[in-house]
Amino acid sequence: MPPIYLDNNATTPIARDVADAMAPYLYEHFGNPSSPYAYGAVTKQAVEHARAQVAGVLGCDPAEVIFTSGGTESNNYAIKGAVLAGRDRGNHIITSAVEHPAVVEVCRWLEGQGFRITVLRVDGRGLVDPADLERAVTPETLLVTVMHANNEVGTIQPIAELAAIAHRHGALMHTDAAQSIGKIPVDVDALGVDLLTVAGHKLYAPKGIGALYVRSGVVLDLLIHGAGQEGGRRPGTENVLLAVGLGRACEICGRDLDQNMAHFAAMRDRLFDGLTQALGAAAVQRNGHPEKCLPNTLSLSFRGVEANTLLAEIAGEVAASAGAACHAGEVDVSAVLQALQIPMEWAMGTVRFSVGRGTTADEVDRAVDVVAEAARRLQPTPETASRPAADDGDAIRLTHFTHGLGCACKLRPQDLETVLAHLPAPTDPEVLVAAATADDAAVYRLDDDLALVQTVDVITPVVDDPYQFGAIAAANALSDLYAMGAEPRFGLNIAGFPARRLSLDVLKEILRGASDKAAEAGLSLAGGHTFDSPEPVFGLAASGVAHPDRIVRNDTARPGDVLVLTKPLGTGLIATAVKRGLADDAAACAAAALMATLNHEAAGAMLETGAHACTDVSGFGLLGHLREMATGSGVDVTLSARAVPVLEAARRFAASGIAPGGTVNNLAHVAPYVRFAPEIPQAGQLVLADAQTSGGLLISLPAARADALLGTLRARGVQEAARIGTVDRAGSGQITVVK
């Protein structure tokens, strides 16, 4: 059974009647509407009929409707077109603090072009005060753009009042009505707007189609240039198929509005009442205006719960959206919730539920049970019992029990550096390596021939299988020892486990995977420490030994060295795709196998050949760890992007913008230290900054030994090692990335 769909503000399914109306224009009527013969006449008539259907739901003349590719294009055209056309009269735009990015980013771009932007605050329920607009508007104001209804909390703005104020001062009024059409009445004359945005996929039409209402007489600068379609206002051959779909969807919205509004409100209130009764009013808070609100939208905050963790808990049974995301050590609360000044303890647990035309009372009741049970587990009481063991047929997906993945959950490097800068350095002369070098392990000299190398590393799940997770977490911790040339000897498990969310059998499998990987490394695991945690966390405190004179540090690279990487990049990107259900089995298995591979053979080859410096590549990504090596060593380096080995699936995911938050933070952190050649695309930069779990070793060694090292690595089975760059000169740690 598919999950109960309660995310209709994100998108709606195409209505059957809409699909039926579109079908002839997919298979039969294919003519270009601009063509003078019969094929073109049929499609031209279809486009104009669709235009009239859209106009019907808006209460305007069909000539005032322009078809676009969706809400984002409509907002861009309305805002840019209006202010660029009126630039000789002023340069001021007024908007609100709760707008969609399709408005916010347009205003931000225009600000860079010399326009002045005023952002109106909202009250605790999300409403703009018309008095604030009256105070903000000036003779220079060209446009006021305030959304009709908020996509997150559902609050409906007093657009008619705002429009009247704008018009009194000679400004145009635009509203983004993407969320309101089909849920509440939307009449352009009643609203008094000059420009209004429509998005098809919010009202049971296809994605990729929208419309812009432009009141007769309003002049817009063109957004795109070409032929004379859409009355010369939006060039390009009309998308007949999608226009027909939008027209039919608008007709249905107008026809069924009253009954849909009643149904939406009944289902929304049933959901709210059920969750409030199940969890108690002290555990749930409703956001937005209680009356001036879309009838289908319910923004709820669950106190002390992280929204993405809750959604991951219910993902197999209920689909909804988060208002906050926790990653890389911080909580990102949506701009809307910030504008409403919702306290963090509530905001971090905000979930948006949005019912639809097909939502049933039975679905709502089942959703109440699922969400309430999950929220109770995440807000445990001392009497709450542990979750019983799962049935043999139950599939555990560990990545759904964590807000982030593996080493991508590390604190942001800039934050960590700030904290560590204030710690006192050890004064014991036997401490050979400490935090000052940014190495991932510490070294203590026991005598002239023996040094203790010690590390601790824990991660959240980066794969779904518990046994595999345990093995990868162990390999990840041991990598810190291998990077310093140490031989692993002794270790302890560290396990944080959500016993109220997962069966203890899962923990047994995690420990078994770690035990087997430790045995492969020759490490004796002799116990450990556990603690109750809201999500699974596992790793090792591991100790190794090495000769004090053979310790390999990360701050001793020298000019003339060559850089060698022993494992491909991309595990963070693939793990994120796995969590989102976007990676196939082959990509997931390849990444998991790579992460579970010990760096034992790579370390052996490094010691046999001789190296100046080494670090393992983990949560800060290749660029982050290379930056630490270069800065610590006082050198500048050159990296060849083409030479860096990368898992092929990771390139695809990076190009699609599928990247963990830790990777994005890594790229931002190294930006001041890295110069990318112009031909290195954003996707390529993300790969080089990708937060790795149990990544390879990055080795700096004399150029004369590079071939010997690569030969030894391949002889030891490390087949994908590659020479990726050079240490150029003494410097400040700058990295130049060439193609």
Salt bridges, closest charged atoms under 4 A:
ASP7 OD1 - ARG352 NH2 2.90
ASP17 OD2 - ARG248 NH2 3.74
GLU28 OE2 - HIS29 NE2 3.87
GLU48 OE2 - LYS44 NZ 3.53
GLU48 OE1 - ARG51 NE 2.95
GLU73 OE1 - ARG234 NH2 2.79
GLU105 OE2 - ARG108 NH1 2.60
ASP132 OD2 - ARG121 NE 3.64
ASP132 OD1 - ARG135 NH2 2.31
GLU134 OE1 - ARG168 NH2 2.57
GLU134 OE2 - HIS169 NE2 2.74
ASP189 OD1 - ARG215 NH1 3.23
ASP194 OD2 - HIS167 NE2 2.71
ASP194 OD1 - ARG215 NE 3.86
GLU230 OE1 - ARG51 NH1 2.68
GLU251 OE1 - ARG248 NH1 2.46
ASP256 OD1 - ARG255 NE 2.81
ASP269 OD1 - ARG268 NE 3.06
GLU291 OE1 - HIS289 ND1 3.99
GLU313 OE2 - ARG377 NH2 2.72
GLU313 OE1 - ARG501 NH2 2.40
GLU330 OE1 - ARG412 NE 3.70
ASP332 OD2 - HIS327 NE2 2.70
GLU345 OE1 - ARG303 NE 2.98
ASP362 OD2 - ARG366 NE 3.18
ASP365 OD1 - ARG270 NE 2.84
GLU373 OE2 - ARG377 NH1 2.91
ASP415 OD2 - ARG412 NE 2.98
GLU417 OE2 - ARG627 NH2 2.38
GLU417 OE2 - HIS669 NE2 3.51
GLU430 OE1 - ARG445 NE 2.91
ASP449 OD1 - HIS547 NE2 3.51
ASP464 OD2 - ARG397 NE 3.20
GLU487 OE2 - ARG489 NE 3.64
ASP505 OD1 - LYS508 NZ 3.60
GLU509 OE1 - ARG512 NH2 2.86
GLU520 OE1 - LYS517 NZ 2.94
ASP532 OD2 - ARG500 NH1 2.86
GLU535 OE2 - HIS403 ND1 2.92
ASP549 OD2 - HIS547 ND1 3.84
ASP555 OD2 - ARG553 NH2 2.87
ASP561 OD1 - HIS612 ND1 2.89
GLU601 OE1 - ARG716 NH1 2.82
GLU608 OE1 - ARG716 NH2 3.31
GLU628 OE1 - HIS625 ND1 3.63
GLU648 OE1 - ARG651 NE 3.85
ASP707 OD1 - ARG723 NH2 2.48
